[in-house]
Amino acid sequence: MAAPEESLSESVTLGSLVQKYSDVIIAVTLVMIVIMMIIPLPTPLLDMLICLNITIALVVIMSAIYNEEALDLSVFPSLLLVTTLFRLALNISSTRLILIDAYAGEVITAFGNFVVGGNPVVGFIMFIILVIINFIVITKGSERVAEVSARFTLDAMPGKQMAIDADLNQGTITDAEAKVRREKIQREADFFGAMDGASKFVKGDAIAAIIIMLINIGGGFIIGMAQRDMAAIDALQTYTLLTVGEGLVSQIPALLISTATGIIVTRAASEGNLGGDIVRQLFNNERIFFINSGVLLMLAIVPGLPGIPFASLAVLCGFIGYNLHQKTTVTEEVKEEQKQVKEKSEATRPENIISLLQVDPMELEIGYSLIPLVDTGQGGDLLDRIVMIRRQCALELGLVVPTIRIRDNIQIKPNAYIIKLKGMEIARGELMLDHFLAMNSGTVFEEIAGIETVEPAFGLPALWITENQREQAELNGYTVVDAVSVLATHLTEVIKQHASEILGRQEAQNLVDNLAKTHQTLVDEVVPELLGVGEIQKVLANLLNERISIRDMATIMEVLADYARATKDPEILTEYVRHAMGRQITQQVVQGNTLPCVTLDPSLENRIVGAVQRTDHGSYVSLDPDSMRRMINSLSNEIDKLSNQGYPPVVLTSPAVRLYFRKLVERSIQGLTIVSHAEIDQSVEIQILGVVRI
């Protein structure tokens, strides 16, 4: 057992070293390739490098065959440049030896004599055929496919990005998964764009091979006759055979690389440096090296071919394949053990049941007739609308609305939809997709026919009309909106109404953490020394409950830091925060520079203050039922008068009474805005249009 373990340890260490210094290895390799073009190479070394060129081509084409998608070999465009440069360097080195010594090593001689039978005409024809196949068939086709793939990949990017956003908005994928998918789309575009240009390398290499062949034959013929005193026939025979042999050993790997190019482009960019990508992506499948080892071993025993280079490389590929196999075996055993442990643990974990209790923060269930609103292929833009709603709520309320999951529900009416909060229904409505909703905004001078309904967001009477009636309805003074806008408006209003319920402790913690990025000292002063996250959440929820934006977290925390030492009561702290946010509150209730409102009779305010009961768990107001009834009736009458004059329902009280008056009336009268004198800017003109009395 000791020997295999030591061998495995050595292989893993060797692989780690290669991976660690891969960038250095590739850099040195590129420099050596350039040096090969300048410095003459001895023929044994040239033989080894020619065999290495064939081996690299085999590895590349096998990798292309075994890869499932283009991004599995994203380094291919750069690899194509390196292999082309290496092949040209070999061409230059072999050309130098052919012209100087009339001999370029055993491999070229064997290909020139054994492969073509010593017949230069046959070898010349074979070379031309290989060049034509490589240049016209494979390279031309691969170039066209790469060009089209690059164009269509770039054109499809916006649609793919929208699909990712839609899946993210529905909750189908997480933010991390969306990021990975976006990166993959970008890498695909980069890859096919690079392949479009890299295919020109293969095309240029084929042209260069033809030119080099003509130079070798013509130049060799002249040198043989002029410098070596060879007969014309002997010179032509010698240099043509060497040129054909050199061309064949060059075009065979070129043909393999071109084929690999075609395979990849007919079925994305690197993440690391070139060396790391080559080592990681080429040396990951032991089958490739076992097959290559067998092929090279067969070439080594073929009579006439040099056995030592092919046999050496066959042993090397076999050694690499064996080590990869051992590494894969160990990895699979570890994964299998981890899988068994995980399955055993999962079978006994109570979380398997607890996970079923997970409740989505917000859901939108739609009938099957409303599915086109979500399907982007049918022109539905509801998903984009929801993204804008969440953005709008963040800007207006300072609330980050959680992901709204959209599900179809065949148990509800086909045209119906249900809005749920934490699994419970809070609103519902019905839409007619092929109709428009026409609402009377008070400016209608002539009514039109339609299907009577109620606008779901505000409960206003409305009509469903056809598209043919839309223009006439707008001319008659109706406000006309499409079905998806009705749903979006309803969803927005529901979110604003229930914002205080949407904001939980975790959401409050996220807001505090975001503030800490710019106001760390302020956050450290309040949390946790003065207030806990739960107490801050209650203050924020109180503000949202009255539709006060919490976007200015810095001001809110400043007030809490000032007054939290005096009281921990969230409602009292909320009142202090409201005073500090008076300018914002003023902008929400004033019209121009005037505040039309109703106010409370001083005797009523005194009575409310006197009825306040304070306990350890907070404070409440205790008024007798008769006084409550008379106060509510008086308030309703005054609010009706205010509304009849076209003003929003606003009640102005003293600062000491506002909180308790709101507690008394918030359940009886909805949509009422209650402000105190301390929350109104001094420059605003207060116009009192009524007084609430008992």
C-alpha positions as CSV (number, residue, x, y, z in Angstrom):
1,M,0.0,0.0,0.0
2,A,2.9,2.4,0.6
3,A,4.1,2.6,-2.9
4,P,0.9,3.6,-4.6
5,E,0.3,6.2,-1.9
6,E,3.8,7.7,-2.4
7,S,3.2,7.7,-6.2
8,L,-0.1,9.4,-5.8
9,S,1.4,12.0,-3.4
10,E,4.2,12.7,-5.9
11,S,1.7,13.1,-8.8
12,V,-0.5,15.5,-6.8
13,T,2.6,17.5,-5.8
14,L,3.8,17.6,-9.4
15,G,0.4,18.7,-10.7
16,S,0.2,21.4,-8.0
17,L,3.6,22.7,-9.0
18,V,2.6,22.8,-12.7
19,Q,-0.7,24.5,-11.9
20,K,1.1,27.0,-9.6
21,Y,3.8,28.0,-12.1
22,S,1.7,27.5,-15.2
23,D,1.8,31.1,-16.2
24,V,5.7,31.1,-16.0
25,I,5.8,27.9,-18.1
26,I,3.6,29.3,-20.8
27,A,5.5,32.6,-20.8
28,V,8.8,30.7,-21.2
29,T,7.3,28.5,-23.9
30,L,6.2,31.5,-26.0
31,V,9.7,33.0,-25.7
32,M,11.3,29.7,-26.7
33,I,9.0,29.4,-29.7
34,V,10.1,32.8,-31.0
35,I,13.8,31.9,-30.4
36,M,13.3,28.7,-32.5
37,M,12.7,31.0,-35.5
38,I,16.1,32.5,-35.1
39,I,18.4,29.8,-33.7
40,P,19.1,26.7,-35.8
41,L,17.9,23.5,-34.1
42,P,19.7,20.1,-34.2
43,T,17.8,17.5,-36.1
44,P,17.1,15.2,-33.1
45,L,15.5,18.1,-31.2
46,L,13.5,19.0,-34.3
47,D,12.3,15.4,-34.6
48,M,11.1,15.6,-31.0
49,L,9.4,18.9,-31.4
50,I,7.6,17.7,-34.6
51,C,6.3,14.7,-32.7
52,L,5.3,17.0,-29.8
53,N,3.4,19.2,-32.3
54,I,1.4,16.1,-33.5
55,T,0.8,15.1,-29.8
56,I,-0.5,18.6,-28.9
57,A,-2.9,18.5,-31.9
58,L,-4.2,15.1,-30.8
59,V,-4.8,16.4,-27.2
60,V,-6.6,19.4,-28.5
61,I,-8.9,17.5,-30.8
62,M,-9.7,14.9,-28.1
63,S,-10.5,17.7,-25.6
64,A,-12.8,19.2,-28.2
65,I,-14.6,15.9,-28.7
66,Y,-15.1,15.2,-25.0
67,N,-16.2,18.7,-24.0
68,E,-20.0,19.1,-23.6
69,E,-20.1,22.9,-24.5
70,A,-17.9,25.6,-25.9
71,L,-17.1,27.1,-22.5
72,D,-15.4,23.9,-21.3
73,L,-12.5,24.9,-23.5
74,S,-12.8,28.7,-23.3
75,V,-9.0,29.1,-23.6
76,F,-9.2,27.7,-27.2
77,P,-8.8,31.0,-29.1
78,S,-5.5,31.8,-27.2
79,L,-4.4,28.1,-27.5
80,L,-5.1,28.3,-31.3
81,L,-2.7,31.2,-31.6
82,V,0.0,29.4,-29.6
83,T,-0.2,26.2,-31.6
84,T,-0.2,28.2,-34.9
85,L,2.9,30.1,-33.8
86,F,4.6,26.9,-32.7
87,R,3.8,25.2,-36.1
88,L,5.2,28.2,-38.0
89,A,8.3,28.1,-35.9
90,L,8.8,24.5,-36.8
91,N,8.3,25.4,-40.5
92,I,11.0,28.0,-40.3
93,S,13.4,25.6,-38.5
94,S,12.8,22.8,-40.9
95,T,13.1,25.1,-43.9
96,R,16.5,26.3,-42.6
97,L,17.8,22.7,-42.3
98,I,16.4,21.7,-45.7
99,L,18.0,24.6,-47.5
100,I,21.3,24.4,-45.6
101,D,21.9,20.7,-45.1
102,A,19.4,19.1,-47.5
103,Y,18.3,17.1,-44.5
104,A,15.8,18.0,-41.8
105,G,15.7,15.0,-39.5
106,E,14.2,11.5,-39.5
107,V,10.6,12.4,-39.2
108,I,10.5,14.7,-42.2
109,T,12.6,12.2,-44.2
110,A,10.3,9.3,-43.2
111,F,7.2,11.3,-44.2
112,G,8.8,12.2,-47.5
113,N,10.0,8.7,-48.4
114,F,7.9,6.1,-46.5
115,V,4.5,7.9,-46.4
116,V,4.5,8.9,-50.1
117,G,6.6,6.0,-51.3
118,G,9.5,8.2,-52.3
119,N,7.5,9.7,-55.1
120,P,7.7,13.5,-55.0
121,V,4.8,13.9,-57.3
122,V,2.5,11.8,-55.1
123,G,3.7,13.7,-52.0
124,F,3.1,17.0,-53.7
125,I,-0.5,16.0,-54.7
126,M,-1.2,14.7,-51.1
127,F,0.1,18.0,-49.7
128,I,-2.1,20.0,-52.0
129,I,-5.1,17.9,-51.1
130,L,-4.5,18.4,-47.4
131,V,-4.1,22.1,-47.8
132,I,-7.4,22.3,-49.9
133,I,-9.3,20.3,-47.3
134,N,-7.9,22.4,-44.4
135,F,-8.2,25.8,-46.1
136,I,-11.4,25.6,-48.2
137,V,-13.5,23.0,-46.3
138,I,-12.8,23.0,-42.6
139,T,-11.2,26.4,-42.0
140,K,-13.7,28.3,-44.2
141,G,-16.6,26.6,-42.6
142,S,-15.3,27.1,-39.1
143,E,-14.7,30.8,-39.8
144,R,-18.2,31.3,-41.1
145,V,-19.8,29.4,-38.1
146,A,-17.7,31.5,-35.6
147,E,-18.7,34.7,-37.3
148,V,-22.4,33.8,-37.2
149,S,-22.2,32.5,-33.6
150,A,-20.5,35.7,-32.5
151,R,-23.2,37.9,-34.2
152,F,-26.1,35.9,-32.8
153,T,-24.6,35.6,-29.3
154,L,-24.3,39.4,-29.1
155,D,-27.8,39.9,-30.5
156,A,-29.3,37.4,-27.9
157,M,-27.6,38.9,-24.9
158,P,-30.4,41.4,-24.0
159,G,-33.0,38.7,-24.1
160,K,-31.0,36.3,-22.0
161,Q,-30.3,39.1,-19.5
162,M,-34.1,39.8,-19.3
163,A,-34.8,36.1,-18.8
164,I,-32.4,36.0,-15.9
165,D,-34.0,39.1,-14.3
166,A,-37.4,37.5,-14.7
167,D,-36.3,34.3,-13.0
168,L,-34.7,36.3,-10.2
169,N,-37.8,38.3,-9.7
170,Q,-39.9,35.2,-9.5
171,G,-37.6,33.7,-7.0
172,T,-36.7,30.8,-9.3
173,I,-33.0,31.5,-8.8
174,T,-30.9,33.3,-6.2
175,D,-28.8,36.4,-6.6
176,A,-25.7,34.3,-6.7
177,E,-27.1,32.0,-9.4
178,A,-28.2,35.1,-11.4
179,K,-24.6,36.5,-11.2
180,V,-23.2,33.2,-12.4
181,R,-25.6,33.1,-15.3
182,R,-24.8,36.7,-16.3
183,E,-21.1,36.0,-16.2
184,K,-21.6,32.9,-18.4
185,I,-23.5,34.9,-21.0
186,Q,-20.8,37.5,-21.1
187,R,-18.1,34.8,-21.4
188,E,-20.0,33.2,-24.3
189,A,-20.1,36.5,-26.1
190,D,-16.4,37.1,-25.5
191,F,-15.6,33.5,-26.6
192,F,-17.4,33.5,-29.9
193,G,-16.1,37.0,-30.6
194,A,-12.5,35.8,-30.0
195,M,-13.2,32.6,-32.1
196,D,-14.3,34.8,-35.0
197,G,-10.9,36.4,-35.1
198,A,-8.9,33.3,-34.1
199,S,-10.2,31.3,-37.1
200,K,-8.2,33.8,-39.2
201,F,-5.0,32.2,-37.7
202,V,-5.8,28.8,-39.3
203,K,-6.6,30.5,-42.6
204,G,-3.3,32.4,-42.6
205,D,-1.4,29.3,-41.6
206,A,-2.7,27.4,-44.6
207,I,-1.7,30.2,-46.9
208,A,1.8,30.4,-45.3
209,A,2.2,26.6,-45.8
210,I,1.7,26.9,-49.5
211,I,4.2,29.8,-49.8
212,I,6.8,28.0,-47.6
213,M,6.5,24.9,-49.8
214,L,7.1,26.9,-53.0
215,I,10.1,28.6,-51.4
216,N,11.6,25.3,-50.2
217,I,11.3,23.7,-53.7
218,G,12.5,26.7,-55.6
219,G,15.2,27.7,-53.2
220,G,16.4,24.1,-52.7
221,F,16.6,23.5,-56.4
222,I,18.7,26.6,-56.9
223,I,20.9,25.9,-53.9
224,G,21.3,22.2,-54.8
225,M,22.5,23.1,-58.3
226,A,24.5,26.2,-57.5
227,Q,26.1,25.4,-54.2
228,R,26.1,21.6,-53.9
229,D,26.8,20.8,-57.6
230,M,23.9,18.5,-57.7
231,A,22.3,17.5,-61.0
232,A,19.0,19.1,-61.7
233,I,17.0,15.9,-61.4
234,D,18.7,15.0,-58.1
235,A,18.2,18.4,-56.7
236,L,14.6,18.5,-57.6
237,Q,14.1,14.9,-56.3
238,T,15.8,15.6,-53.0
239,Y,14.3,19.0,-52.1
240,T,10.8,18.1,-53.3
241,L,10.7,15.0,-51.1
242,L,12.0,17.0,-48.1
243,T,9.6,19.8,-48.8
244,V,6.6,17.4,-49.1
245,G,7.6,15.6,-45.9
246,E,7.9,18.9,-44.1
247,G,4.6,20.0,-45.5
248,L,2.9,16.7,-44.4
249,V,4.2,16.8,-40.8
250,S,3.0,20.4,-40.6
251,Q,-0.4,20.0,-42.3
252,I,-1.5,16.9,-40.3
253,P,-1.5,18.7,-36.9
254,A,-2.9,21.8,-38.7
255,L,-5.8,19.7,-40.0
256,L,-6.4,18.3,-36.5
257,I,-6.4,21.8,-35.0
258,S,-8.8,23.1,-37.7
259,T,-11.1,20.2,-37.0
260,A,-11.1,21.0,-33.3
261,T,-11.9,24.6,-34.2
262,G,-14.9,23.4,-36.2
263,I,-16.1,21.1,-33.4
264,I,-16.0,23.8,-30.8
265,V,-17.7,26.6,-32.7
266,T,-20.5,24.3,-33.9
267,R,-21.5,23.3,-30.4
268,A,-17.1,32.1,-23.7
269,A,-13.9,33.6,-22.1
270,S,-11.2,32.4,-19.6
271,E,-11.4,33.0,-15.9
272,G,-7.8,32.8,-15.0
273,N,-4.4,33.2,-16.8
274,L,-3.7,31.3,-20.0
275,G,-1.3,28.7,-18.4
276,G,-3.8,27.9,-15.6
277,D,-6.7,27.5,-18.0
278,I,-4.6,25.2,-20.3
279,V,-3.5,23.0,-17.5
280,R,-6.9,22.9,-15.8
281,Q,-8.9,22.4,-19.0
282,L,-6.7,20.0,-21.0
283,F,-5.5,17.8,-18.1
284,N,-8.9,16.9,-16.6
285,N,-9.8,13.6,-18.4
286,E,-7.6,10.6,-18.2
287,R,-9.3,8.9,-21.2
288,I,-7.8,11.5,-23.5
289,F,-4.2,10.6,-22.5
290,F,-4.8,6.9,-22.5
291,I,-6.1,7.1,-26.1
292,N,-3.3,9.3,-27.1
293,S,-0.8,7.0,-25.5
294,G,-2.2,4.1,-27.6
295,V,-2.1,6.1,-30.8
296,L,1.5,7.2,-30.2
297,L,2.5,3.6,-29.3
298,M,1.1,2.4,-32.6
299,L,3.1,5.0,-34.5
300,A,6.2,4.0,-32.6
301,I,6.0,0.4,-33.8
302,V,5.2,1.3,-37.4
303,P,8.2,0.3,-39.6
304,G,10.1,3.3,-41.0
305,L,8.9,5.8,-38.3
306,P,11.3,6.8,-35.5
307,G,10.1,4.8,-32.5
308,I,11.9,6.6,-29.7
309,P,10.1,10.0,-29.9
310,F,6.6,8.4,-30.3
311,A,7.3,5.8,-27.7
312,S,8.6,8.4,-25.2
313,L,5.5,10.5,-25.7
314,A,3.3,7.5,-25.5
315,V,4.8,6.7,-22.1
316,L,4.4,10.3,-21.0
317,C,0.7,10.4,-22.0
318,G,0.2,7.0,-20.3
319,F,1.8,8.3,-17.1
320,I,-0.3,11.5,-17.2
321,G,-3.5,9.5,-17.8
322,Y,-2.6,7.1,-14.9
323,N,-2.1,9.9,-12.5
324,L,-5.3,11.6,-13.5
325,H,-7.1,8.3,-13.1
326,Q,-5.7,7.9,-9.6
327,K,-6.6,11.4,-8.7
328,T,-10.2,11.0,-10.1
329,T,-10.6,7.7,-8.2
330,V,-9.6,9.3,-4.9
331,T,-11.9,12.3,-5.6
332,E,-14.8,10.0,-6.5
333,E,-14.3,7.9,-3.3
334,V,-14.2,11.1,-1.2
335,K,-17.4,12.4,-2.9
336,E,-19.1,9.0,-2.4
337,E,-18.3,9.0,1.3
338,Q,-19.4,12.6,1.7
339,K,-22.6,11.7,-0.2
340,Q,-23.3,8.8,2.1
341,V,-22.7,10.9,5.2
342,K,-24.9,13.7,3.9
343,E,-27.7,11.3,3.0
344,K,-27.5,9.7,6.5
345,S,-27.5,13.1,8.1
346,E,-30.3,14.4,5.9
347,A,-32.5,11.4,6.8
348,T,-32.4,12.3,10.5
349,R,-32.4,16.1,10.4
350,P,-35.5,17.7,11.7
351,E,-34.9,20.6,9.2
352,N,-36.4,18.4,6.5
353,I,-39.7,19.0,8.1
354,I,-39.0,22.5,9.3
355,S,-38.1,23.6,5.8
356,L,-41.7,23.0,4.8
357,L,-42.8,25.7,7.2
358,Q,-41.0,28.4,5.2
359,V,-43.4,31.2,4.1
360,D,-42.7,33.6,1.3
361,P,-42.8,37.2,2.4
362,M,-45.0,38.2,-0.6
363,E,-46.8,36.2,-3.2
364,L,-48.9,37.0,-6.3
365,E,-51.2,34.2,-7.4
366,I,-52.8,34.6,-10.8
367,G,-55.4,32.7,-12.8
368,Y,-54.4,30.9,-15.9
369,S,-55.9,33.6,-18.2
370,L,-53.4,36.1,-16.7
371,I,-50.3,34.1,-17.5
372,P,-49.6,36.2,-20.6
373,L,-48.9,39.1,-18.3
374,V,-45.9,37.3,-17.0
375,D,-44.8,35.6,-20.3
376,T,-42.3,37.9,-22.0
377,G,-42.7,35.9,-25.2
378,Q,-46.3,37.1,-25.4
379,G,-45.4,40.7,-24.7
380,G,-46.1,40.5,-20.9
381,D,-44.2,43.1,-18.9
382,L,-45.5,42.4,-15.4
383,L,-42.1,41.2,-14.2
384,D,-40.6,44.5,-15.3
385,R,-43.4,46.4,-13.6
386,I,-42.7,44.6,-10.3
387,V,-39.1,45.5,-10.5
388,M,-40.1,49.2,-10.9
389,I,-42.6,48.9,-8.0
390,R,-39.9,47.6,-5.7
391,R,-37.6,50.5,-6.9
392,Q,-40.5,53.0,-6.3
393,C,-41.1,51.7,-2.8
394,A,-37.4,52.0,-2.0
395,L,-37.4,55.6,-3.2
396,E,-40.7,56.7,-1.6
397,L,-40.7,54.7,1.6
398,G,-37.1,53.7,2.1
399,L,-38.4,50.1,2.2
400,V,-36.7,47.2,0.4
401,V,-39.6,45.1,-0.7
402,P,-38.7,41.4,-0.7
403,T,-38.9,39.3,-3.8
404,I,-42.5,38.8,-4.9
405,R,-43.1,35.2,-6.0
406,I,-45.6,34.8,-8.9
407,R,-47.5,31.5,-9.1
408,D,-50.4,30.4,-11.3
409,N,-53.3,29.0,-9.4
410,I,-56.0,27.0,-11.3
411,Q,-58.2,27.0,-8.2
412,I,-59.1,30.7,-8.6
413,K,-61.0,32.3,-11.4
414,P,-59.1,32.5,-14.7
415,N,-59.1,36.3,-14.6
416,A,-58.5,36.7,-10.9
417,Y,-55.4,37.4,-8.9
418,I,-54.6,37.2,-5.2
419,I,-51.9,39.1,-3.3
420,K,-50.6,37.3,-0.2
421,L,-48.5,38.5,2.7
422,K,-46.7,35.8,4.6
423,G,-48.9,33.2,3.1
424,M,-52.2,35.0,4.0
425,E,-54.5,36.7,1.5
426,I,-54.6,40.5,1.9
427,A,-56.1,41.6,-1.4
428,R,-57.6,40.3,-4.6
429,G,-59.0,41.5,-7.9
430,E,-60.1,40.6,-11.4
431,L,-58.8,41.8,-14.8
432,M,-59.9,41.6,-18.4
433,L,-56.8,41.4,-20.5
434,D,-58.4,42.5,-23.7
435,H,-60.1,45.5,-22.1
436,F,-59.1,48.8,-20.6
437,L,-60.2,50.2,-17.2
438,A,-61.9,53.6,-17.6
439,M,-62.3,55.7,-14.3
440,N,-64.3,58.8,-13.8
441,S,-61.9,61.3,-12.3
442,G,-64.6,64.0,-12.0
443,T,-64.1,65.5,-15.4
444,V,-66.4,63.2,-17.4
445,F,-69.0,65.2,-19.4
446,E,-70.5,62.2,-21.3
447,E,-70.7,58.6,-20.1
448,I,-69.9,55.6,-22.3
449,A,-71.1,52.0,-22.2
450,G,-68.9,49.4,-20.5
451,I,-68.8,46.6,-18.0
452,E,-69.2,48.0,-14.6
453,T,-66.6,47.2,-12.0
454,V,-64.6,48.6,-9.1
455,E,-61.1,49.8,-9.3
456,P,-59.3,47.4,-6.9
457,A,-56.6,49.8,-5.5
458,F,-58.9,52.6,-4.2
459,G,-62.4,51.1,-4.6
460,L,-63.5,53.7,-7.2
461,P,-66.4,52.8,-9.6
462,A,-65.0,52.1,-13.1
463,L,-65.8,50.5,-16.4
464,W,-64.1,47.8,-18.5
465,I,-64.1,49.1,-22.1
466,T,-62.7,47.7,-25.4
467,E,-59.7,49.1,-27.2
468,N,-62.0,50.6,-29.8
469,Q,-63.7,52.7,-27.1
470,R,-60.4,53.9,-25.5
471,E,-59.9,57.0,-27.6
472,Q,-63.5,58.1,-27.2
473,A,-63.3,57.5,-23.4
474,E,-60.2,59.7,-23.1
475,L,-62.0,62.4,-25.1
476,N,-65.0,62.2,-22.7
477,G,-62.8,62.8,-19.7
478,Y,-62.2,59.3,-18.4
479,T,-58.8,58.1,-17.1
480,V,-58.0,55.0,-19.1
481,V,-55.4,52.4,-18.1
482,D,-54.5,48.9,-19.3
483,A,-55.0,45.8,-17.3
484,V,-51.4,45.3,-16.2
485,S,-51.3,48.9,-14.9
486,V,-54.4,48.2,-12.8
487,L,-52.6,45.2,-11.2
488,A,-49.4,47.1,-10.7
489,T,-51.2,50.0,-9.1
490,H,-53.1,47.7,-6.8
491,L,-49.9,45.9,-5.8
492,T,-48.2,49.2,-5.1
493,E,-51.0,50.4,-2.9
494,V,-51.2,47.1,-1.0
495,I,-47.4,47.3,-0.3
496,K,-47.7,50.8,1.0
497,Q,-50.7,49.8,3.2
498,H,-48.9,46.9,4.7
499,A,-45.3,48.3,4.7
500,S,-45.1,48.1,8.5
501,E,-45.9,44.4,8.3
502,I,-43.3,43.8,5.6
503,L,-40.6,45.4,7.6
504,G,-39.3,42.7,10.0
505,R,-36.3,42.6,12.3
506,Q,-34.1,41.2,9.6
507,E,-35.1,43.9,7.2
508,A,-34.4,46.5,9.9
509,Q,-31.0,45.0,10.6
510,N,-30.2,45.2,6.9
511,L,-31.1,48.9,6.9
512,V,-28.9,49.5,10.0
513,D,-26.0,47.6,8.4
514,N,-26.4,49.7,5.2
515,L,-26.3,52.9,7.3
516,A,-23.2,51.7,9.1
517,K,-21.3,51.8,5.9
518,T,-21.4,55.6,6.0
519,H,-22.3,56.4,9.6
520,Q,-20.5,53.8,11.7
521,T,-20.1,56.0,14.7
522,L,-23.8,56.8,14.8
523,V,-24.8,53.2,14.6
524,D,-22.4,52.1,17.3
525,E,-23.8,54.8,19.6
526,V,-27.4,53.5,19.3
527,V,-27.0,49.7,18.7
528,P,-26.9,47.8,21.0
529,E,-26.1,50.2,23.8
530,L,-29.3,52.3,23.7
531,L,-31.7,50.2,21.6
532,G,-32.0,46.8,20.2
533,V,-32.9,46.0,16.6
534,G,-36.4,45.0,17.7
535,E,-37.0,48.4,19.2
536,I,-35.7,50.2,16.2
537,Q,-37.9,48.0,14.0
538,K,-41.0,49.1,16.0
539,V,-40.1,52.8,15.5
540,L,-39.6,52.3,11.7
541,A,-42.9,50.2,11.5
542,N,-44.8,53.0,13.3
543,L,-43.5,55.5,10.7
544,L,-44.4,53.3,7.8
545,N,-47.8,52.6,9.2
546,E,-48.5,56.3,8.6
547,R,-46.7,56.3,5.3
548,I,-43.7,58.3,6.5
549,S,-40.6,57.4,4.5
550,I,-37.7,55.8,6.5
551,R,-35.3,56.4,3.7
552,D,-33.4,59.0,5.8
553,M,-32.1,56.5,8.3
554,A,-29.4,58.9,9.4
555,T,-31.9,61.4,10.8
556,I,-33.9,58.7,12.4
557,M,-30.9,57.3,14.2
558,E,-29.7,60.7,15.2
559,V,-33.1,61.3,17.0
560,L,-33.0,57.9,18.6
561,A,-29.5,58.6,19.8
562,D,-30.7,61.8,21.4
563,Y,-33.9,60.5,23.2
564,A,-33.3,56.8,23.8
565,R,-31.6,57.5,27.1
566,A,-34.8,59.2,28.3
567,T,-37.3,56.6,27.1
568,K,-37.4,53.2,25.5
569,D,-41.1,53.5,24.5
570,P,-41.2,53.0,20.7
571,E,-44.3,55.2,20.3
572,I,-42.8,58.1,22.2
573,L,-39.6,57.7,20.2
574,T,-41.7,57.7,17.0
575,E,-43.2,61.1,17.9
576,Y,-39.7,62.5,18.4
577,V,-38.6,61.2,15.0
578,R,-41.8,62.7,13.4
579,H,-40.9,66.1,14.9
580,A,-37.4,65.9,13.3
581,M,-38.9,64.9,10.0
582,G,-41.4,67.8,10.0
583,R,-40.2,69.1,6.6
584,Q,-41.0,65.8,4.9
585,I,-44.4,65.5,6.7
586,T,-45.2,69.1,5.6
587,Q,-44.5,68.3,2.0
588,Q,-46.9,65.3,2.1
589,V,-49.9,67.2,3.5
590,V,-49.7,70.8,2.3
591,Q,-51.2,72.1,-0.9
592,G,-49.0,74.9,-2.2
593,N,-48.2,76.7,1.0
594,T,-51.6,76.1,2.7
595,L,-52.7,73.3,5.0
596,P,-56.5,72.9,4.8
597,C,-57.5,70.8,7.8
598,V,-59.8,70.2,10.8
599,T,-58.6,70.5,14.4
600,L,-59.7,69.4,17.8
601,D,-61.6,71.5,20.4
602,P,-59.2,72.4,23.3
603,S,-61.6,70.8,25.8
604,L,-61.5,67.6,23.8
605,E,-57.8,67.6,23.8
606,N,-57.7,68.1,27.5
607,R,-60.1,65.3,28.0
608,I,-58.0,62.9,25.9
609,V,-54.9,63.8,27.8
610,G,-56.7,63.2,31.1
611,A,-57.8,59.8,29.9
612,V,-54.3,58.5,29.1
613,Q,-53.4,55.5,31.2
614,R,-49.7,54.6,31.4
615,T,-48.5,51.0,32.3
616,D,-45.2,49.2,32.1
617,H,-46.2,47.8,28.7
618,G,-47.1,51.2,27.2
619,S,-49.9,53.7,27.3
620,Y,-53.5,53.7,26.2
621,V,-56.5,56.1,26.3
622,S,-59.6,55.2,28.3
623,L,-62.7,57.1,27.1
624,D,-66.3,56.2,27.9
625,P,-68.3,54.7,25.0
626,D,-70.6,57.6,24.7
627,S,-67.8,60.2,24.4
628,M,-66.1,57.9,21.8
629,R,-69.3,57.7,19.7
630,R,-69.9,61.4,19.8
631,M,-66.2,62.2,18.9
632,I,-66.2,59.7,16.0
633,N,-69.5,61.2,14.6
634,S,-68.2,64.7,14.9
635,L,-64.9,63.8,13.2
636,S,-66.7,62.0,10.4
637,N,-68.9,65.0,9.7
638,E,-66.0,67.4,9.6
639,I,-64.0,65.0,7.4
640,D,-66.9,64.8,5.0
641,K,-67.1,68.5,4.8
642,L,-63.4,68.7,4.1
643,S,-63.7,66.0,1.3
644,N,-66.6,67.8,-0.3
645,Q,-64.4,70.8,-0.7
646,G,-61.9,68.7,-2.5
647,Y,-59.3,68.5,0.3
648,P,-57.6,65.4,1.7
649,P,-58.7,64.3,5.2
650,V,-56.1,65.9,7.5
651,V,-56.5,66.5,11.3
652,L,-54.2,68.9,13.1
653,T,-53.7,68.4,16.9
654,S,-51.3,69.5,19.6
655,P,-48.1,67.4,19.9
656,A,-49.1,65.9,23.3
657,V,-52.5,64.7,21.9
658,R,-51.6,63.4,18.3
659,L,-50.4,59.9,19.4
660,Y,-53.4,59.2,21.6
661,F,-55.9,60.7,19.2
662,R,-54.6,58.4,16.5
663,K,-55.0,55.4,18.7
664,L,-58.6,56.3,19.3
665,V,-59.7,56.8,15.7
666,E,-57.3,54.7,13.5
667,R,-59.7,51.7,13.5
668,S,-62.9,53.7,13.0
669,I,-61.8,56.0,10.1
670,Q,-59.4,54.7,7.5
671,G,-57.0,56.9,5.4
672,L,-56.9,59.7,7.9
673,T,-53.8,61.8,8.2
674,I,-53.1,63.1,11.7
675,V,-50.3,65.7,12.2
676,S,-49.3,67.9,15.1
677,H,-48.3,71.6,15.1
678,A,-44.7,70.6,15.8
679,E,-44.6,68.7,12.5
680,I,-45.7,71.6,10.3
681,D,-43.2,74.1,8.9
682,Q,-43.6,77.6,10.3
683,S,-43.9,79.1,6.8
684,V,-47.0,77.1,6.0
685,E,-50.4,78.8,6.3
686,I,-52.8,76.7,8.4
687,Q,-56.4,76.9,7.2
688,I,-58.8,75.4,9.7
689,L,-62.1,74.4,8.0
690,G,-63.7,72.5,11.0
691,V,-63.4,71.7,14.7
692,V,-64.1,68.3,16.2
693,R,-66.2,68.6,19.4
694,I,-68.0,66.3,21.8
